[in-house]
Amino acid sequence: MARKEKKTKFMRGLHTHGHGNKKKWRGGGSIGGHGEAGKYHHKKTWAMRWGKVNIKKGFTSIGRKEKKVINVGDIEDIAKNDSINLVELGYDKVLGSGAITKAIKVEAVEFSKTAKEKIEKAGGQAIQR
């Protein structure tokens, strides 16, 4: 139900006027800082919602290099003839996902165990450089 009187007039007898602690309704003391203050602490959910903070987890090793990989199933589509050099194309490792039907001679830096088996089972060669 809406009241005709303002809340301050209605709660004249109480020293907090319905705002809890005396400090709660004063100035900016209870808002937790202005602007982006507290975005790594008590305003974390607000900051994440509006994209104002990047909270990092874990660490990345300094010497780590991401390897560019290709699957056995994709080699057949890329190979124009019966041999392919993946080092020249920029690939580091061959993984064993997919199937290969043609006998292809594949040159790469690394092969997974299953990739090597599948290439040799199809009659091709897995040459490690």
C-alpha positions, 0 to 999 in steps of 0.5 A, a space after each residue: 500500500 502506498 503512503 501519503 507521507 514520506 518515510 522520514 516523516 512516518 518514522 520520526 520516532 526512530 533514530 535510524 529512520 528505517 535504514 538499519 545502522 546509522 552509518 548506512 544512509 550517510 554519504 558514500 560510506 557503505 557503497 563499497 567504493 566509487 567506480 571500479 574500486 573493489 573489482 578484484 574483491 567485493 565487486 568481482 561479480 559486478 566486474 565480471 558481468 560488465 567485462 571490467 576485469 580479467 581474472 587469471 587462473 593458473 600459469 603458463 610456462 615461459 618456454 612453452 610453445 604451442 604445437 600445430 597439429 594435424 590428424 591422419 584423416 586430414 592428410 589424405 585431403 591435403 596430399 596431392 600425390 603419394 608423398 607430403 612434407 608437413 614440416 614445410 606446411 608448418 605442422 609439428 605433429 601428426 595425431 591419430 584421429 580419423 582414417 587413411 586409405 591411401 599409401 602416403 609417405 608422410 614427413 613430420 617432426 613428431 607422430 603419435 603412436 596411433 598415427 604411425 600405426 595407421 599410416 604404416 597399416 595403409 601401406 605408407 611411411 611415417 618419416 620423422 625429421 
